[in-house]
Amino acid sequence: MCSVGDSFGVELEGGMEPHEYECNHCGKTFRGIGMGQTCPKCHSKDVKCIE
Ligand SMILES: [Zn+2]
């Protein structure tokens, strides 16, 4: 009962799970939920999900 993968149903895809983001502008990494994240350091919206 330890297997993770194949038969595990995908839930909450892009939903409430927090993801790690990296700012393309200053390189700051932070966690956020959902789309449209803004860098907490430089307030740039040019961020990418790295997790
Ligand atoms: Zn930034």
N, CA, C, O and the ligand as a Tripos MOL2 file, in Angstrom:
@<TRIPOS>MOLECULE
protein
  205   203    52     0     0
PROTEIN
NO_CHARGES

@<TRIPOS>ATOM
      1 N           0.8250   -1.2150    0.0000 N.3       1 MET1
      2 CA          0.0000    0.0000    0.0000 C.3       1 MET1
      3 C           0.8560    1.2600    0.0000 C.2       1 MET1
      4 O           0.4030    2.3440    0.3690 O.2       1 MET1
      5 N           2.0950    1.0890   -0.4210 N.am      2 CYS2
      6 CA          2.9880    2.2330   -0.4000 C.3       2 CYS2
      7 C           3.2100    2.8630   -1.7690 C.2       2 CYS2
      8 O           3.8760    3.8910   -1.8910 O.2       2 CYS2
      9 N           2.6520    2.2410   -2.7850 N.am      3 SER3
     10 CA          2.9000    2.7480   -4.1360 C.3       3 SER3
     11 C           2.2030    4.0740   -4.4000 C.2       3 SER3
     12 O           1.0300    4.2610   -4.0790 O.2       3 SER3
     13 N           2.9500    4.9690   -4.9840 N.am      4 VAL4
     14 CA          2.3880    6.2620   -5.3620 C.3       4 VAL4
     15 C           2.5650    6.4120   -6.8640 C.2       4 VAL4
     16 O           3.6710    6.2590   -7.3820 O.2       4 VAL4
     17 N           1.5130    6.7020   -7.5390 N.am      5 GLY5
     18 CA          1.6670    6.8960   -8.9750 C.3       5 GLY5
     19 C           0.4920    6.4240   -9.8050 C.2       5 GLY5
     20 O          -0.5910    7.0080   -9.7610 O.2       5 GLY5
     21 N           0.7140    5.3590  -10.5640 N.am      6 ASP6
     22 CA         -0.2390    4.8580  -11.5560 C.3       6 ASP6
     23 C          -1.7130    5.0450  -11.2230 C.2       6 ASP6
     24 O          -2.4280    5.8220  -11.8560 O.2       6 ASP6
     25 N          -2.1370    4.3080  -10.2080 N.am      7 SER7
     26 CA         -3.5720    4.2680   -9.9370 C.3       7 SER7
     27 C          -4.0590    5.3990   -9.0450 C.2       7 SER7
     28 O          -5.2170    5.4270   -8.6290 O.2       7 SER7
     29 N          -3.1710    6.3150   -8.7630 N.am      8 PHE8
     30 CA         -3.5670    7.4120   -7.8800 C.3       8 PHE8
     31 C          -4.2910    8.4910   -8.6810 C.2       8 PHE8
     32 O          -3.7260    9.0790   -9.6030 O.2       8 PHE8
     33 N          -5.5250    8.7360   -8.3230 N.am      9 GLY9
     34 CA         -6.3210    9.7150   -9.0680 C.3       9 GLY9
     35 C          -5.7910   11.1250   -8.9080 C.2       9 GLY9
     36 O          -5.3600   11.5230   -7.8260 O.2       9 GLY9
     37 N          -5.8270   11.8600   -9.9730 N.am     10 VAL10
     38 CA         -5.3780   13.2480   -9.9220 C.3      10 VAL10
     39 C          -6.5330   14.1420   -9.4720 C.2      10 VAL10
     40 O          -7.5790   14.2320  -10.1150 O.2      10 VAL10
     41 N          -6.2940   14.7890   -8.3510 N.am     11 GLU11
     42 CA         -7.3260   15.6800   -7.8300 C.3      11 GLU11
     43 C          -6.7760   17.0940   -7.6670 C.2      11 GLU11
     44 O          -5.5630   17.3020   -7.6140 O.2      11 GLU11
     45 N          -7.6590   18.0290   -7.5900 N.am     12 LEU12
     46 CA         -7.2800   19.4070   -7.3140 C.3      12 LEU12
     47 C          -6.1670   19.9390   -8.2140 C.2      12 LEU12
     48 O          -5.3300   20.7300   -7.7790 O.2      12 LEU12
     49 N          -6.1670   19.5050   -9.4460 N.am     13 GLU13
     50 CA         -5.1160   19.9720  -10.3460 C.3      13 GLU13
     51 C          -5.2740   21.4720  -10.5850 C.2      13 GLU13
     52 O          -6.2840   21.9360  -11.1130 O.2      13 GLU13
     53 N          -4.2550   22.2050  -10.1840 N.am     14 GLY14
     54 CA         -4.3190   23.6520  -10.3250 C.3      14 GLY14
     55 C          -5.3360   24.2790   -9.3940 C.2      14 GLY14
     56 O          -5.8260   25.3820   -9.6370 O.2      14 GLY14
     57 N          -5.6450   23.5640   -8.3270 N.am     15 GLY15
     58 CA         -6.6650   24.0470   -7.4020 C.3      15 GLY15
     59 C          -6.0910   24.7070   -6.1710 C.2      15 GLY15
     60 O          -5.4710   25.7680   -6.2490 O.2      15 GLY15
     61 N          -6.3040   24.0650   -5.0230 N.am     16 MET16
     62 CA         -5.9360   24.6790   -3.7570 C.3      16 MET16
     63 C          -4.5140   24.3670   -3.2940 C.2      16 MET16
     64 O          -4.0620   24.8700   -2.2660 O.2      16 MET16
     65 N          -3.8190   23.5350   -4.0600 N.am     17 GLU17
     66 CA         -2.4600   23.1760   -3.6620 C.3      17 GLU17
     67 C          -1.5110   24.3660   -3.8210 C.2      17 GLU17
     68 O          -1.4900   24.9960   -4.8780 O.2      17 GLU17
     69 N          -0.7270   24.6810   -2.7890 N.am     18 PRO18
     70 CA          0.2630   25.7420   -2.9210 C.3      18 PRO18
     71 C           1.4080   25.2890   -3.8060 C.2      18 PRO18
     72 O           1.8340   24.1360   -3.7360 O.2      18 PRO18
     73 N           1.8990   26.1710   -4.6200 N.am     19 HIS19
     74 CA          3.0070   25.8470   -5.5080 C.3      19 HIS19
     75 C           4.1590   26.8090   -5.2740 C.2      19 HIS19
     76 O           3.9970   27.9100   -4.7470 O.2      19 HIS19
     77 N           5.3350   26.3410   -5.6930 N.am     20 GLU20
     78 CA          6.5260   27.1700   -5.5480 C.3      20 GLU20
     79 C           6.6950   27.9740   -6.8380 C.2      20 GLU20
     80 O           6.6070   27.4310   -7.9390 O.2      20 GLU20
     81 N           6.9300   29.2410   -6.6840 N.am     21 TYR21
     82 CA          7.1150   30.1110   -7.8360 C.3      21 TYR21
     83 C           8.4790   30.7990   -7.7670 C.2      21 TYR21
     84 O           9.0450   31.0000   -6.6930 O.2      21 TYR21
     85 N           8.9750   31.1440   -8.9290 N.am     22 GLU22
     86 CA         10.2230   31.9010   -8.9730 C.3      22 GLU22
     87 C          10.0140   33.1300   -9.8330 C.2      22 GLU22
     88 O           9.4610   33.0560  -10.9310 O.2      22 GLU22
     89 N          10.4630   34.2560   -9.3180 N.am     23 CYS23
     90 CA         10.3250   35.5070  -10.0540 C.3      23 CYS23
     91 C          11.3890   35.5810  -11.1520 C.2      23 CYS23
     92 O          12.5750   35.3870  -10.8870 O.2      23 CYS23
     93 N          10.9680   35.8570  -12.3620 N.am     24 ASN24
     94 CA         11.9100   35.9740  -13.4800 C.3      24 ASN24
     95 C          12.6660   37.3000  -13.4260 C.2      24 ASN24
     96 O          13.6620   37.4940  -14.1230 O.2      24 ASN24
     97 N          12.1830   38.1850  -12.6020 N.am     25 HIS25
     98 CA         12.7460   39.5270  -12.5450 C.3      25 HIS25
     99 C          13.8820   39.6250  -11.5360 C.2      25 HIS25
    100 O          14.9610   40.1190  -11.8630 O.2      25 HIS25
    101 N          13.6440   39.1520  -10.2950 N.am     26 CYS26
    102 CA         14.6560   39.2750   -9.2460 C.3      26 CYS26
    103 C          15.1400   37.9310   -8.7190 C.2      26 CYS26
    104 O          16.0940   37.8810   -7.9430 O.2      26 CYS26
    105 N          14.4930   36.8350   -9.1320 N.am     27 GLY27
    106 CA         14.9340   35.5060   -8.7270 C.3      27 GLY27
    107 C          14.3700   35.0410   -7.4000 C.2      27 GLY27
    108 O          14.6990   33.9520   -6.9310 O.2      27 GLY27
    109 N          13.5420   35.8390   -6.8030 N.am     28 LYS28
    110 CA         12.9140   35.4930   -5.5320 C.3      28 LYS28
    111 C          12.0080   34.2730   -5.7090 C.2      28 LYS28
    112 O          11.2600   34.1820   -6.6830 O.2      28 LYS28
    113 N          12.0850   33.3260   -4.7490 N.am     29 THR29
    114 CA         11.1740   32.1870   -4.7780 C.3      29 THR29
    115 C          10.1770   32.3220   -3.6460 C.2      29 THR29
    116 O          10.5080   32.7620   -2.5450 O.2      29 THR29
    117 N           8.9590   31.9370   -3.9430 N.am     30 PHE30
    118 CA          7.9120   32.0510   -2.9320 C.3      30 PHE30
    119 C           6.8160   31.0560   -3.2370 C.2      30 PHE30
    120 O           6.7610   30.4890   -4.3280 O.2      30 PHE30
    121 N           5.9400   30.8470   -2.2630 N.am     31 ARG31
    122 CA          4.8430   29.9180   -2.4520 C.3      31 ARG31
    123 C           3.5460   30.6900   -2.6000 C.2      31 ARG31
    124 O           3.3250   31.7280   -1.9750 O.2      31 ARG31
    125 N           2.6960   30.1330   -3.4600 N.am     32 GLY32
    126 CA          1.4220   30.7920   -3.6620 C.3      32 GLY32
    127 C           0.3810   29.8000   -4.1570 C.2      32 GLY32
    128 O           0.7140   28.7070   -4.6140 O.2      32 GLY32
    129 N          -0.8630   30.1870   -4.0600 N.am     33 ILE33
    130 CA         -1.9580   29.3310   -4.5020 C.3      33 ILE33
    131 C          -2.6780   29.9940   -5.6680 C.2      33 ILE33
    132 O          -3.0600   31.1630   -5.6090 O.2      33 ILE33
    133 N          -2.8510   29.2140   -6.7290 N.am     34 GLY34
    134 CA         -3.5940   29.7140   -7.8690 C.3      34 GLY34
    135 C          -2.7300   30.4590   -8.8720 C.2      34 GLY34
    136 O          -1.5060   30.5310   -8.7550 O.2      34 GLY34
    137 N          -3.4150   31.0070   -9.8570 N.am     35 MET35
    138 CA         -2.7030   31.6930  -10.9250 C.3      35 MET35
    139 C          -2.6230   33.1890  -10.6440 C.2      35 MET35
    140 O          -3.2420   33.7050   -9.7140 O.2      35 MET35
    141 N          -1.8400   33.8630  -11.4770 N.am     36 GLY36
    142 CA         -1.7340   35.3110  -11.3420 C.3      36 GLY36
    143 C          -0.9530   35.7390  -10.1250 C.2      36 GLY36
    144 O          -1.3120   36.7050   -9.4520 O.2      36 GLY36
    145 N           0.1420   35.0030   -9.8380 N.am     37 GLN37
    146 CA          0.9580   35.3330   -8.6730 C.3      37 GLN37
    147 C           1.7890   36.5900   -8.9390 C.2      37 GLN37
    148 O           2.1700   36.8830  -10.0720 O.2      37 GLN37
    149 N           2.0530   37.3140   -7.8640 N.am     38 THR38
    150 CA          2.8990   38.4980   -7.9380 C.3      38 THR38
    151 C           4.0620   38.3290   -6.9780 C.2      38 THR38
    152 O           3.8760   37.9120   -5.8350 O.2      38 THR38
    153 N           5.2380   38.6480   -7.4320 N.am     39 CYS39
    154 CA          6.4290   38.5330   -6.5870 C.3      39 CYS39
    155 C           6.2870   39.4210   -5.3500 C.2      39 CYS39
    156 O           5.9890   40.6090   -5.4710 O.2      39 CYS39
    157 N           6.5000   38.8450   -4.1530 N.am     40 PRO40
    158 CA          6.3690   39.6280   -2.9140 C.3      40 PRO40
    159 C           7.5110   40.6110   -2.7150 C.2      40 PRO40
    160 O           7.4180   41.5240   -1.8940 O.2      40 PRO40
    161 N           8.5790   40.4240   -3.4600 N.am     41 LYS41
    162 CA          9.7520   41.2820   -3.2880 C.3      41 LYS41
    163 C           9.7310   42.4980   -4.2090 C.2      41 LYS41
    164 O           9.8860   43.6380   -3.7710 O.2      41 LYS41
    165 N           9.5340   42.2180   -5.5120 N.am     42 CYS42
    166 CA          9.5830   43.3310   -6.4660 C.3      42 CYS42
    167 C           8.2330   43.5910   -7.1200 C.2      42 CYS42
    168 O           8.0930   44.4930   -7.9470 O.2      42 CYS42
    169 N           7.2440   42.7930   -6.7420 N.am     43 HIS43
    170 CA          5.8680   42.9650   -7.2350 C.3      43 HIS43
    171 C           5.7240   42.7590   -8.7360 C.2      43 HIS43
    172 O           4.7630   43.2300   -9.3440 O.2      43 HIS43
    173 N           6.6750   42.0590   -9.3290 N.am     44 SER44
    174 CA          6.5640   41.7300  -10.7390 C.3      44 SER44
    175 C           5.5980   40.5730  -10.9240 C.2      44 SER44
    176 O           5.5190   39.6770  -10.0830 O.2      44 SER44
    177 N           4.8720   40.5950  -12.0190 N.am     45 LYS45
    178 CA          3.9770   39.4750  -12.3350 C.3      45 LYS45
    179 C           4.6510   38.4850  -13.2670 C.2      45 LYS45
    180 O           4.0390   37.5180  -13.7220 O.2      45 LYS45
    181 N           5.9080   38.7410  -13.5400 N.am     46 ASP46
    182 CA          6.6740   37.8700  -14.4190 C.3      46 ASP46
    183 C           7.2850   36.7410  -13.5920 C.2      46 ASP46
    184 O           8.4900   36.7090  -13.3450 O.2      46 ASP46
    185 N           6.4140   35.8060  -13.1670 N.am     47 VAL47
    186 CA          6.8680   34.6960  -12.3440 C.3      47 VAL47
    187 C           6.5300   33.3830  -13.0290 C.2      47 VAL47
    188 O           5.6450   33.3160  -13.8820 O.2      47 VAL47
    189 N           7.2570   32.3370  -12.6360 N.am     48 LYS48
    190 CA          6.9960   31.0190  -13.2030 C.3      48 LYS48
    191 C           6.8610   30.0070  -12.0950 C.2      48 LYS48
    192 O           7.4700   30.1480  -11.0340 O.2      48 LYS48
    193 N           6.0640   28.9880  -12.3400 N.am     49 CYS49
    194 CA          5.8880   27.9010  -11.3730 C.3      49 CYS49
    195 C           7.0650   26.9390  -11.5190 C.2      49 CYS49
    196 O           7.3450   26.4600  -12.6180 O.2      49 CYS49
    197 N           7.7490   26.6570  -10.4180 N.am     50 ILE50
    198 CA          8.9060   25.7640  -10.4820 C.3      50 ILE50
    199 C           8.6550   24.4770   -9.7290 C.2      50 ILE50
    200 O           9.5810   23.6850   -9.5500 O.2      50 ILE50
    201 N           7.4660   24.2470   -9.2940 N.am     51 GLU51
    202 CA          7.1650   23.0180   -8.5670 C.3      51 GLU51
    203 C           6.0400   22.2820   -9.2500 C.2      51 GLU51
    204 O           5.6330   21.2150   -8.7920 O.2      51 GLU51
    205 ZN         10.7020   39.6450   -8.0070 Zn       52 ZN52
@<TRIPOS>BOND
     1     1     2 1
     2     2     3 1
     3     3     4 2
     4     3     5 am
     5     5     6 1
     6     6     7 1
     7     7     8 2
     8     7     9 am
     9     9    10 1
    10    10    11 1
    11    11    12 2
    12    11    13 am
    13    13    14 1
    14    14    15 1
    15    15    16 2
    16    15    17 am
    17    17    18 1
    18    18    19 1
    19    19    20 2
    20    19    21 am
    21    21    22 1
    22    22    23 1
    23    23    24 2
    24    23    25 am
    25    25    26 1
    26    26    27 1
    27    27    28 2
    28    27    29 am
    29    29    30 1
    30    30    31 1
    31    31    32 2
    32    31    33 am
    33    33    34 1
    34    34    35 1
    35    35    36 2
    36    35    37 am
    37    37    38 1
    38    38    39 1
    39    39    40 2
    40    39    41 am
    41    41    42 1
    42    42    43 1
    43    43    44 2
    44    43    45 am
    45    45    46 1
    46    46    47 1
    47    47    48 2
    48    47    49 am
    49    49    50 1
    50    50    51 1
    51    51    52 2
    52    51    53 am
    53    53    54 1
    54    54    55 1
    55    55    56 2
    56    55    57 am
    57    57    58 1
    58    58    59 1
    59    59    60 2
    60    59    61 am
    61    61    62 1
    62    62    63 1
    63    63    64 2
    64    63    65 am
    65    65    66 1
    66    66    67 1
    67    67    68 2
    68    67    69 am
    69    69    70 1
    70    70    71 1
    71    71    72 2
    72    71    73 am
    73    73    74 1
    74    74    75 1
    75    75    76 2
    76    75    77 am
    77    77    78 1
    78    78    79 1
    79    79    80 2
    80    79    81 am
    81    81    82 1
    82    82    83 1
    83    83    84 2
    84    83    85 am
    85    85    86 1
    86    86    87 1
    87    87    88 2
    88    87    89 am
    89    89    90 1
    90    90    91 1
    91    91    92 2
    92    91    93 am
    93    93    94 1
    94    94    95 1
    95    95    96 2
    96    95    97 am
    97    97    98 1
    98    98    99 1
    99    99   100 2
   100    99   101 am
   101   101   102 1
   102   102   103 1
   103   103   104 2
   104   103   105 am
   105   105   106 1
   106   106   107 1
   107   107   108 2
   108   107   109 am
   109   109   110 1
   110   110   111 1
   111   111   112 2
   112   111   113 am
   113   113   114 1
   114   114   115 1
   115   115   116 2
   116   115   117 am
   117   117   118 1
   118   118   119 1
   119   119   120 2
   120   119   121 am
   121   121   122 1
   122   122   123 1
   123   123   124 2
   124   123   125 am
   125   125   126 1
   126   126   127 1
   127   127   128 2
   128   127   129 am
   129   129   130 1
   130   130   131 1
   131   131   132 2
   132   131   133 am
   133   133   134 1
   134   134   135 1
   135   135   136 2
   136   135   137 am
   137   137   138 1
   138   138   139 1
   139   139   140 2
   140   139   141 am
   141   141   142 1
   142   142   143 1
   143   143   144 2
   144   143   145 am
   145   145   146 1
   146   146   147 1
   147   147   148 2
   148   147   149 am
   149   149   150 1
   150   150   151 1
   151   151   152 2
   152   151   153 am
   153   153   154 1
   154   154   155 1
   155   155   156 2
   156   155   157 am
   157   157   158 1
   158   158   159 1
   159   159   160 2
   160   159   161 am
   161   161   162 1
   162   162   163 1
   163   163   164 2
   164   163   165 am
   165   165   166 1
   166   166   167 1
   167   167   168 2
   168   167   169 am
   169   169   170 1
   170   170   171 1
   171   171   172 2
   172   171   173 am
   173   173   174 1
   174   174   175 1
   175   175   176 2
   176   175   177 am
   177   177   178 1
   178   178   179 1
   179   179   180 2
   180   179   181 am
   181   181   182 1
   182   182   183 1
   183   183   184 2
   184   183   185 am
   185   185   186 1
   186   186   187 1
   187   187   188 2
   188   187   189 am
   189   189   190 1
   190   190   191 1
   191   191   192 2
   192   191   193 am
   193   193   194 1
   194   194   195 1
   195   195   196 2
   196   195   197 am
   197   197   198 1
   198   198   199 1
   199   199   200 2
   200   199   201 am
   201   201   202 1
   202   202   203 1
   203   203   204 2
@<TRIPOS>SUBSTRUCTURE
     1 MET1         2 RESIDUE 1 A MET
     2 CYS2         6 RESIDUE 1 A CYS
     3 SER3        10 RESIDUE 1 A SER
     4 VAL4        14 RESIDUE 1 A VAL
     5 GLY5        18 RESIDUE 1 A GLY
     6 ASP6        22 RESIDUE 1 A ASP
     7 SER7        26 RESIDUE 1 A SER
     8 PHE8        30 RESIDUE 1 A PHE
     9 GLY9        34 RESIDUE 1 A GLY
    10 VAL10       38 RESIDUE 1 A VAL
    11 GLU11       42 RESIDUE 1 A GLU
    12 LEU12       46 RESIDUE 1 A LEU
    13 GLU13       50 RESIDUE 1 A GLU
    14 GLY14       54 RESIDUE 1 A GLY
    15 GLY15       58 RESIDUE 1 A GLY
    16 MET16       62 RESIDUE 1 A MET
    17 GLU17       66 RESIDUE 1 A GLU
    18 PRO18       70 RESIDUE 1 A PRO
    19 HIS19       74 RESIDUE 1 A HIS
    20 GLU20       78 RESIDUE 1 A GLU
    21 TYR21       82 RESIDUE 1 A TYR
    22 GLU22       86 RESIDUE 1 A GLU
    23 CYS23       90 RESIDUE 1 A CYS
    24 ASN24       94 RESIDUE 1 A ASN
    25 HIS25       98 RESIDUE 1 A HIS
    26 CYS26      102 RESIDUE 1 A CYS
    27 GLY27      106 RESIDUE 1 A GLY
    28 LYS28      110 RESIDUE 1 A LYS
    29 THR29      114 RESIDUE 1 A THR
    30 PHE30      118 RESIDUE 1 A PHE
    31 ARG31      122 RESIDUE 1 A ARG
    32 GLY32      126 RESIDUE 1 A GLY
    33 ILE33      130 RESIDUE 1 A ILE
    34 GLY34      134 RESIDUE 1 A GLY
    35 MET35      138 RESIDUE 1 A MET
    36 GLY36      142 RESIDUE 1 A GLY
    37 GLN37      146 RESIDUE 1 A GLN
    38 THR38      150 RESIDUE 1 A THR
    39 CYS39      154 RESIDUE 1 A CYS
    40 PRO40      158 RESIDUE 1 A PRO
    41 LYS41      162 RESIDUE 1 A LYS
    42 CYS42      166 RESIDUE 1 A CYS
    43 HIS43      170 RESIDUE 1 A HIS
    44 SER44      174 RESIDUE 1 A SER
    45 LYS45      178 RESIDUE 1 A LYS
    46 ASP46      182 RESIDUE 1 A ASP
    47 VAL47      186 RESIDUE 1 A VAL
    48 LYS48      190 RESIDUE 1 A LYS
    49 CYS49      194 RESIDUE 1 A CYS
    50 ILE50      198 RESIDUE 1 A ILE
    51 GLU51      202 RESIDUE 1 A GLU
    52 ZN52       205 GROUP 0 **** ****
